Amino acid sequence: MAKLPAAVAFDVVETLISLEPLGERFEEVGLPAGAVREWFARTLMCGFALSATGDYAPFPVAAGEALRLVSGHRASDDDVAHVLAGFADLPSHRDAEPAMRMLRESGVRVACLTNGAAATTEAFLARSGLDSHVEQVIATAEVSSWKPPARVYRHALDRLGLPAEDVALVAVHAWDCHGAKRAGLTTGWARRLEGGYGRIFAPADVVGDDLVEVARGLLALP
């Protein structure tokens, strides 16, 4: 049975970071702004495929390859660099700070577990003012694998120094919650991105419209 967690690890890209502003940079390299969603899905596909075969590529490398795929291999190296440079300006979602603050004020530790680069994530946290709530950034690069294989979540547990039953993973992706659930963690899913939880995945322990509702639900666990 899920219980009140001692620590919560937040997914980062799309859960905390809004990718929508990258649409302007997509247009600047000749791609439609709406292609951002397809690009990120293909980025995940690249990362998942490599992890499934025991290989690994850092987030910027996979993201660059995904952009070339979305562009029909017309995007130049300069185009790729221009789009990815936009990560330096991406904002947080409005529900991120109040959710983290609620957890911290209740004595729950907060961390980030990301497929992205640690330095990029740390810069984002500092820029958005979330760094005061986050005790550490755990990057999947540390185990050369993208989420959702269980070894990634177990590495996060080692970094936090806690057993699985004392840690929750919060994300807007059902596949991420599924991976964490299979590794024994409590899970919280916000429907802000996907709208509905995928039926093929292990159900999340807490569901909310946004991160604030999820945080509130986690704090209500026994």
BAFI-3210 file (N, C-alpha, C; in Angstrom, 3 decimals, decimal comma, padded with zeros to 6 digits):
// residues 222
n [1|2|3|4|5|6|7|8|9|10|11|12|13|14|15|16|17|18|19|20|21|22|23|24|25|26|27|28|29|30|31|32|33|34|35|36|37|38|39|40|41|42|43|44|45|46|47|48|49|50|51|52|53|54|55|56|57|58|59|60|61|62|63|64|65|66|67|68|69|70|71|72|73|74|75|76|77|78|79|80|81|82|83|84|85|86|87|88|89|90|91|92|93|94|95|96|97|98|99|100|101|102|103|104|105|106|107|108|109|110|111|112|113|114|115|116|117|118|119|120|121|122|123|124|125|126|127|128|129|130|131|132|133|134|135|136|137|138|139|140|141|142|143|144|145|146|147|148|149|150|151|152|153|154|155|156|157|158|159|160|161|162|163|164|165|166|167|168|169|170|171|172|173|174|175|176|177|178|179|180|181|182|183|184|185|186|187|188|189|190|191|192|193|194|195|196|197|198|199|200|201|202|203|204|205|206|207|208|209|210|211|212|213|214|215|216|217|218|219|220|221|222]
n.u [000,842|000,515|002,255|002,720|005,297|008,829|010,466|010,250|010,684|010,849|010,033|011,468|011,549|008,844|007,252|008,144|009,413|008,352|007,959|006,872|007,703|009,822|008,785|008,987|011,676|011,741|010,243|012,007|013,970|012,684|010,674|007,381|005,819|004,240|005,512|007,031|006,008|006,009|008,737|009,782|008,642|009,927|012,512|012,394|011,826|014,257|015,996|014,797|015,039|017,807|018,410|017,024|018,544|020,869|022,557|023,593|022,889|023,532|021,077|021,133|022,294|020,515|018,262|019,070|019,331|016,677|015,523|016,600|015,334|012,616|012,693|013,013|015,596|016,640|017,447|020,196|023,434|023,805|021,158|020,162|021,733|020,826|018,110|018,326|019,712|017,743|016,867|018,065|016,452|013,955|010,847|009,407|006,551|003,531|002,479|004,556|006,294|004,512|003,708|006,107|006,843|004,770|005,261|007,845|007,373|005,955|007,787|008,813|011,335|012,707|013,582|015,055|014,620|015,951|015,948|017,326|020,183|022,322|023,531|022,038|019,549|020,053|020,650|018,176|016,585|017,748|017,269|014,495|013,869|013,353|015,328|015,722|014,032|014,834|016,853|018,724|019,857|019,280|020,627|019,904|022,046|024,020|023,836|023,963|021,590|018,323|015,246|012,484|013,721|014,164|016,594|017,311|015,577|016,226|018,812|018,296|017,099|019,305|020,873|019,276|019,247|017,227|014,601|012,499|009,767|009,580|009,782|008,491|007,670|006,998|005,257|004,234|003,939|002,612|004,061|006,424|005,610|004,730|007,168|008,472|006,673|006,874|009,391|008,972|008,370|006,246|003,766|002,904|000,734|000,123|-002,495|-002,177|-000,719|-001,208|-003,892|-005,462|-004,903|-002,790|-004,103|-002,585|-000,604|000,753|-001,380|-001,221|-000,508|-001,466|-003,475|-003,905|-005,194|-003,171|000,238|000,065|-002,293|-001,497|000,656|-000,762|-002,336|-000,393|000,543|-001,640|-001,597|-001,451]
n.v [-001,202|002,205|004,857|007,879|009,664|009,983|011,326|013,005|012,525|014,458|014,186|015,954|017,223|018,444|017,784|019,598|021,551|023,685|023,022|024,401|027,082|026,527|026,312|028,671|028,730|026,458|027,338|029,229|027,707|026,648|024,783|023,704|025,202|023,499|021,088|020,516|018,734|016,250|016,063|015,841|013,424|011,715|012,065|010,803|008,238|007,597|007,559|005,531|003,306|002,928|002,412|000,033|-001,726|-001,801|000,283|003,785|007,270|010,671|013,136|015,606|014,637|012,629|014,244|015,960|014,153|013,354|015,735|015,972|013,799|014,581|016,739|015,589|015,030|017,409|019,428|021,340|021,101|023,523|024,381|022,503|023,075|025,663|025,286|023,597|025,269|026,797|025,659|026,939|029,014|028,140|028,113|027,312|025,236|026,598|025,273|024,014|025,259|025,880|023,260|021,967|023,587|023,097|020,419|020,574|022,270|020,558|018,843|016,987|015,654|016,920|016,098|015,888|013,761|013,029|012,520|014,337|016,569|017,048|019,551|021,331|020,996|021,879|024,560|025,403|025,066|026,964|029,306|029,426|029,626|027,374|025,977|026,343|024,594|022,080|019,395|017,812|016,960|014,244|012,603|010,544|009,859|009,089|006,385|005,550|005,115|005,684|006,583|004,272|001,901|-000,261|-000,041|002,611|003,996|002,681|003,534|006,199|005,844|004,923|007,246|008,929|007,588|006,000|003,526|001,975|002,140|004,502|006,579|008,716|009,043|011,669|012,658|013,755|011,895|008,818|006,511|006,879|006,863|004,232|002,814|003,576|002,568|-000,176|-000,514|-000,339|002,099|004,699|006,411|009,458|011,052|013,668|014,937|016,958|017,030|014,618|014,062|011,658|008,596|006,067|002,898|000,620|000,794|000,385|001,464|004,783|005,797|008,161|010,605|013,645|016,807|018,646|019,418|020,419|019,314|016,674|016,704|017,381|015,109|013,133|013,938|013,343|010,656|007,728]
n.w [000,000|-000,840|000,804|002,763|001,314|002,053|000,432|-002,712|-006,105|-008,902|-012,310|-015,098|-017,849|-019,548|-017,321|-015,320|-016,902|-019,497|-022,887|-024,953|-025,744|-027,454|-029,928|-031,405|-032,123|-033,696|-035,884|-036,825|-037,985|-040,085|-039,553|-038,503|-035,636|-034,178|-034,382|-032,220|-030,276|-031,638|-032,117|-029,475|-028,705|-030,496|-029,613|-027,128|-028,100|-029,386|-027,162|-025,595|-027,301|-027,501|-024,798|-024,430|-025,861|-024,521|-025,009|-025,103|-025,332|-024,661|-023,639|-025,272|-027,648|-028,527|-028,806|-030,842|-032,987|-033,196|-034,039|-036,567|-037,752|-037,633|-039,321|-041,751|-042,301|-043,169|-041,519|-040,543|-038,884|-037,614|-037,408|-035,616|-033,360|-032,859|-032,152|-029,873|-028,177|-027,176|-024,846|-022,767|-022,068|-021,375|-019,586|-016,327|-015,600|-014,283|-012,077|-010,841|-008,853|-006,582|-005,956|-005,245|-003,092|-001,279|-000,621|000,525|002,721|004,240|005,153|003,367|001,349|-001,707|-004,996|-008,305|-011,070|-014,026|-017,608|-018,983|-019,363|-016,563|-015,961|-017,530|-016,367|-013,745|-014,254|-015,232|-012,911|-011,204|-012,662|-012,690|-010,055|-008,605|-007,431|-004,714|-003,510|-004,253|-003,451|-004,769|-008,081|-010,064|-012,637|-015,424|-016,937|-015,248|-014,912|-017,451|-018,931|-020,110|-018,424|-018,823|-017,479|-014,633|-013,263|-013,335|-011,606|-009,270|-008,932|-008,327|-005,844|-004,398|-004,453|-002,961|-000,601|000,444|000,907|-001,616|-000,935|000,431|-001,308|-003,835|-007,275|-009,405|-012,260|-015,578|-017,435|-018,240|-018,827|-017,423|-014,765|-014,721|-015,015|-012,625|-010,755|-011,199|-010,217|-007,571|-006,376|-005,016|-006,923|-008,607|-010,787|-013,049|-014,973|-016,750|-019,220|-020,799|-020,521|-020,159|-018,408|-019,585|-020,397|-020,561|-018,723|-015,376|-012,815|-011,460|-008,085|-007,059|-008,563|-010,297|-011,499|-011,880|-010,838|-008,250|-007,206|-007,244|-005,417|-003,116|-002,885|-002,426|000,065|001,558|001,888|003,995]
ca.u [000,000|001,280|002,243|003,301|006,718|009,823|011,075|009,578|011,539|010,080|010,517|011,773|011,103|007,388|006,628|008,509|009,794|007,468|008,670|006,143|008,451|010,746|008,097|009,514|012,955|011,415|009,860|013,197|014,761|011,835|009,755|006,202|005,908|003,563|006,346|007,746|005,514|006,537|010,181|010,106|008,283|010,998|013,663|012,189|011,965|015,692|016,552|014,253|015,587|019,183|018,406|016,530|019,594|022,076|023,380|023,219|023,300|023,055|019,867|021,329|022,594|019,254|017,376|019,547|018,967|015,224|015,212|016,923|014,267|011,393|012,897|013,307|017,053|017,000|018,008|021,660|023,998|023,532|019,744|020,043|022,331|019,954|016,917|018,684|020,127|016,537|016,667|018,606|015,450|012,630|010,277|008,748|005,096|003,085|002,145|005,764|006,764|003,632|003,713|007,342|006,802|003,848|005,949|008,944|006,830|005,435|008,921|009,160|012,492|012,385|014,704|014,680|015,168|015,757|016,678|018,084|021,529|022,314|023,873|020,886|018,495|020,444|020,494|016,735|016,101|018,224|016,596|013,071|013,698|012,975|016,499|015,634|013,226|015,382|018,116|019,688|019,442|019,768|020,535|019,994|023,382|024,872|023,790|023,986|020,316|017,150|014,049|012,007|014,230|014,156|017,896|017,389|014,885|017,002|019,931|017,760|016,928|020,639|021,291|018,463|019,485|015,923|014,002|011,501|008,464|009,622|010,022|007,484|008,037|005,903|005,467|003,050|003,994|002,186|005,123|007,407|004,997|004,744|008,511|008,734|005,813|007,454|010,603|008,540|008,118|004,916|003,736|001,904|000,620|-000,711|-003,084|-002,015|-000,189|-001,779|-005,348|-005,941|-003,819|-002,762|-004,634|-001,596|000,401|000,364|-002,019|-000,515|-001,117|-002,147|-003,750|-004,447|-005,220|-001,880|001,209|-000,399|-003,233|-000,726|001,371|-001,761|-002,724|000,708|000,579|-002,800|-001,392|-001,210]
ca.v [000,000|003,451|005,628|009,211|009,520|010,831|012,121|012,978|012,824|014,969|014,203|017,350|017,735|018,478|017,813|020,897|022,486|023,843|022,985|025,169|028,203|026,087|026,420|029,814|028,331|025,525|028,137|029,926|026,782|026,158|023,725|024,256|025,248|022,328|019,885|020,308|017,523|015,086|016,027|015,303|012,004|011,003|012,099|009,704|006,989|007,335|007,185|004,234|002,251|002,683|001,790|-001,337|-002,560|-001,702|001,398|005,050|008,564|011,770|013,799|016,505|013,856|012,029|015,329|016,416|013,152|013,427|016,925|015,632|012,907|015,358|017,646|014,821|015,139|018,682|020,328|021,351|021,101|024,850|024,386|021,703|023,851|026,811|024,817|023,093|026,408|027,342|025,093|027,881|030,030|027,551|028,403|026,229|025,273|027,383|024,432|023,379|025,865|025,642|021,839|021,705|024,311|022,366|019,221|020,976|022,802|019,414|018,025|015,985|016,007|017,054|015,907|015,756|012,595|013,473|012,007|015,460|016,810|017,585|020,974|022,051|020,949|022,757|025,942|025,652|025,213|028,254|030,374|029,459|029,770|026,098|025,364|026,418|023,463|020,807|019,080|017,261|016,549|012,909|012,452|009,146|009,652|008,488|004,931|005,336|004,567|006,534|005,965|003,766|000,680|-000,225|000,338|004,067|004,376|002,141|004,456|007,365|005,438|004,918|008,635|009,504|006,822|005,588|002,379|002,337|002,473|005,844|007,565|008,833|009,656|012,485|012,937|013,922|010,796|007,546|005,510|007,118|006,329|002,772|002,338|003,767|001,647|-001,516|-000,533|-000,334|003,443|005,295|007,257|010,517|011,450|014,831|014,749|018,207|016,814|013,509|014,071|010,406|007,669|004,915|001,678|-000,457|001,027|000,188|002,695|005,632|005,794|009,447|011,269|014,989|017,622|019,314|018,987|020,809|018,280|015,453|016,908|017,303|013,704|012,406|014,320|012,770|009,226|007,377]
ca.w [000,000|-000,901|002,037|002,677|000,998|002,711|-000,634|-004,007|-007,255|-010,023|-013,684|-015,415|-019,148|-019,677|-015,994|-014,746|-017,973|-020,644|-024,159|-025,971|-026,326|-028,504|-031,203|-032,141|-032,726|-034,776|-037,045|-037,325|-038,815|-041,170|-039,125|-037,833|-034,174|-033,627|-034,481|-030,950|-029,614|-032,364|-031,882|-028,160|-028,717|-031,189|-028,718|-026,185|-028,844|-029,556|-025,868|-025,194|-028,155|-027,094|-023,468|-024,575|-026,445|-023,710|-025,470|-024,476|-025,886|-023,824|-024,117|-026,417|-028,851|-028,967|-029,227|-032,141|-033,980|-033,355|-034,836|-037,963|-038,222|-037,824|-040,459|-042,955|-042,442|-043,808|-040,509|-040,504|-037,535|-037,057|-037,043|-034,397|-032,267|-032,580|-031,425|-028,539|-027,348|-026,559|-023,507|-021,785|-021,748|-021,159|-018,270|-015,599|-015,559|-013,129|-010,929|-010,303|-007,601|-005,432|-005,587|-004,508|-001,812|-000,412|-000,136|001,396|003,971|004,992|005,577|002,353|000,532|-003,129|-005,924|-009,711|-011,770|-015,397|-018,763|-019,519|-018,844|-015,208|-015,971|-018,082|-015,350|-012,638|-014,726|-015,263|-011,538|-010,699|-013,413|-012,362|-008,622|-007,991|-006,800|-003,254|-003,048|-004,742|-002,766|-005,704|-009,421|-010,394|-014,085|-015,839|-017,516|-014,219|-015,091|-018,899|-019,374|-019,947|-017,862|-017,548|-016,858|-013,174|-012,705|-013,210|-010,376|-008,144|-008,747|-007,621|-004,443|-003,799|-004,267|-001,882|000,624|000,966|000,238|-002,623|-000,348|001,017|-002,373|-004,891|-008,550|-009,934|-013,678|-016,415|-018,398|-017,644|-018,970|-016,366|-013,541|-014,852|-014,706|-011,199|-010,014|-011,313|-009,383|-006,174|-005,855|-005,081|-008,123|-008,735|-012,187|-013,332|-016,301|-017,495|-020,562|-021,569|-020,425|-019,593|-018,071|-020,490|-019,797|-020,587|-017,689|-013,977|-012,349|-010,496|-006,750|-006,895|-009,833|-010,131|-012,718|-012,005|-009,836|-006,914|-006,768|-006,984|-004,154|-002,056|-002,752|-001,789|001,478|002,222|002,060|005,413]
c.u [000,876|001,165|002,880|004,800|007,606|010,501|010,258|010,584|010,644|010,790|010,681|011,147|009,615|006,677|006,896|008,754|008,739|008,288|008,041|006,937|009,459|010,106|008,616|010,833|012,743|011,066|011,066|014,100|013,885|010,906|008,542|006,361|005,286|004,375|007,116|007,310|006,056|008,036|010,504|009,754|009,371|012,295|013,573|012,359|013,434|016,315|016,094|014,898|017,025|019,242|017,972|017,588|020,907|023,025|022,892|023,709|022,762|021,849|020,127|021,606|021,315|018,294|017,778|019,177|017,469|014,819|015,523|015,840|013,007|011,504|013,089|014,771|017,476|017,632|019,529|022,140|023,751|022,073|019,533|020,572|021,433|018,737|017,283|019,174|018,926|016,247|017,157|017,584|014,089|012,135|009,730|007,235|004,661|002,796|003,373|006,162|005,811|003,581|004,959|007,328|005,900|004,522|007,041|008,444|006,236|006,545|009,324|010,340|012,096|013,662|014,160|015,359|014,895|016,559|017,557|019,458|021,463|022,559|022,710|019,760|018,818|020,303|019,018|016,186|016,504|017,472|015,139|012,800|013,285|014,125|016,440|014,824|013,882|016,740|019,153|019,029|020,093|019,544|020,706|021,326|024,309|024,878|023,713|022,728|019,228|016,119|013,251|012,575|014,405|015,484|018,025|016,743|015,626|018,234|019,469|017,558|018,274|021,110|020,541|018,692|018,216|015,436|012,877|010,183|008,417|009,800|008,885|008,100|006,816|006,214|004,142|003,001|003,619|003,283|006,169|006,873|004,987|006,111|008,833|007,921|006,389|008,743|010,262|008,247|006,625|004,918|002,603|001,897|-000,321|-001,197|-002,913|-001,578|-001,009|-003,296|-005,947|-004,778|-003,907|-003,166|-003,617|-000,573|-000,157|-000,212|-001,154|-001,241|-001,926|-002,286|-004,339|-004,440|-003,879|-000,967|000,796|-001,370|-002,512|000,019|000,410|-002,191|-001,646|000,767|-000,581|-002,661|-001,074|000,276]
c.v [001,250|004,203|006,990|009,097|010,435|011,736|011,951|013,360|013,252|014,676|015,672|017,827|017,439|018,438|019,159|021,954|022,504|023,893|023,892|026,337|027,804|026,192|027,569|029,463|027,303|026,305|028,841|029,022|026,100|025,029|024,351|024,205|024,009|021,054|019,601|019,006|016,265|014,944|015,418|013,826|011,183|011,014|010,953|008,357|006,617|006,858|005,818|003,101|001,911|001,981|000,327|-002,272|-002,477|-000,613|002,692|006,227|009,641|012,460|014,723|015,764|013,241|013,093|015,864|015,441|013,181|014,623|016,672|014,729|013,692|016,262|016,906|014,885|016,369|019,661|020,207|021,275|022,446|024,964|023,647|022,479|025,015|026,377|024,391|024,203|027,042|026,786|026,054|028,920|029,449|027,793|027,154|026,347|025,933|026,539|023,828|023,949|025,630|024,182|021,495|022,360|023,589|021,138|019,584|021,482|021,705|018,450|016,937|016,490|016,031|016,914|015,905|014,515|012,800|012,699|013,094|015,589|017,470|019,090|021,812|022,108|021,881|024,219|026,327|025,893|026,555|029,405|030,539|029,607|028,497|025,462|025,389|025,260|022,112|020,533|018,481|016,923|015,208|012,707|010,990|008,830|008,954|006,962|004,567|004,634|005,605|005,822|005,391|002,442|000,825|000,252|001,848|004,519|003,852|003,000|005,699|007,048|005,431|006,342|009,290|008,796|006,332|004,335|002,832|002,781|003,858|006,950|007,537|009,490|010,410|012,867|013,218|012,841|009,489|006,491|005,647|006,583|004,810|002,211|002,439|002,791|000,236|-001,649|-000,411|001,022|003,754|006,238|008,277|011,023|012,640|014,737|015,965|017,996|015,808|013,427|012,834|009,455|006,429|003,622|000,550|-000,338|000,751|001,494|003,470|005,599|007,060|010,080|012,639|015,734|018,297|018,860|019,331|019,760|016,980|015,572|016,783|015,858|012,866|012,695|013,746|011,265|008,923|007,205]
c.w [000,000|000,412|001,805|002,416|001,835|001,700|-001,909|-005,082|-008,413|-011,338|-014,070|-016,725|-019,349|-018,324|-015,328|-015,822|-019,073|-021,931|-025,217|-026,557|-027,399|-029,884|-032,044|-032,827|-033,845|-036,044|-037,660|-038,168|-039,871|-040,834|-038,448|-036,313|-033,540|-033,680|-033,187|-030,284|-030,290|-032,111|-030,525|-028,076|-029,408|-030,382|-027,714|-026,876|-029,017|-028,246|-025,412|-025,994|-027,757|-025,741|-023,552|-025,127|-025,679|-024,141|-024,828|-025,292|-024,958|-024,461|-025,310|-027,725|-029,407|-029,480|-030,589|-033,246|-034,247|-034,203|-036,318|-038,557|-038,545|-039,042|-041,779|-043,318|-043,251|-042,825|-040,492|-039,055|-036,856|-036,620|-035,724|-033,197|-031,875|-031,766|-030,010|-027,617|-026,650|-025,186|-022,419|-021,346|-021,387|-019,731|-017,583|-015,773|-014,245|-011,889|-010,256|-008,945|-006,440|-004,999|-004,777|-003,135|-000,813|000,198|000,865|002,738|004,847|005,398|004,603|001,529|-000,945|-003,957|-007,342|-010,274|-013,254|-016,430|-019,374|-018,893|-017,473|-015,199|-016,497|-017,064|-014,196|-013,025|-014,778|-013,858|-010,951|-011,352|-012,997|-010,867|-007,915|-007,224|-005,283|-002,670|-003,326|-004,114|-003,703|-007,040|-009,709|-011,886|-014,473|-016,511|-016,528|-014,306|-016,572|-019,400|-019,183|-019,090|-019,033|-017,040|-015,346|-012,591|-012,525|-011,901|-009,147|-007,875|-007,990|-006,139|-003,722|-003,510|-003,112|-000,546|001,272|000,249|-000,692|-002,019|000,273|-000,023|-003,388|-006,115|-009,049|-011,365|-014,361|-017,488|-017,702|-017,738|-017,869|-015,035|-013,566|-014,476|-013,231|-010,353|-010,037|-010,498|-007,899|-005,580|-005,849|-006,292|-008,072|-010,160|-012,321|-014,774|-017,207|-018,950|-021,358|-021,502|-019,792|-019,400|-018,957|-019,797|-019,735|-019,460|-016,290|-013,436|-011,358|-009,161|-006,500|-008,277|-009,553|-011,441|-012,968|-010,879|-008,418|-006,372|-006,458|-005,659|-002,976|-001,804|-002,097|-000,296|002,265|002,438|003,529|005,744]
res [m|a|k|l|p|a|a|v|a|f|d|v|v|e|t|l|i|s|l|e|p|l|g|e|r|f|e|e|v|g|l|p|a|g|a|v|r|e|w|f|a|r|t|l|m|c|g|f|a|l|s|a|t|g|d|y|a|p|f|p|v|a|a|g|e|a|l|r|l|v|s|g|h|r|a|s|d|d|d|v|a|h|v|l|a|g|f|a|d|l|p|s|h|r|d|a|e|p|a|m|r|m|l|r|e|s|g|v|r|v|a|c|l|t|n|g|a|a|a|t|t|e|a|f|l|a|r|s|g|l|d|s|h|v|e|q|v|i|a|t|a|e|v|s|s|w|k|p|p|a|r|v|y|r|h|a|l|d|r|l|g|l|p|a|e|d|v|a|l|v|a|v|h|a|w|d|c|h|g|a|k|r|a|g|l|t|t|g|w|a|r|r|l|e|g|g|y|g|r|i|f|a|p|a|d|v|v|g|d|d|l|v|e|v|a|r|g|l|l|a|l|p]
***
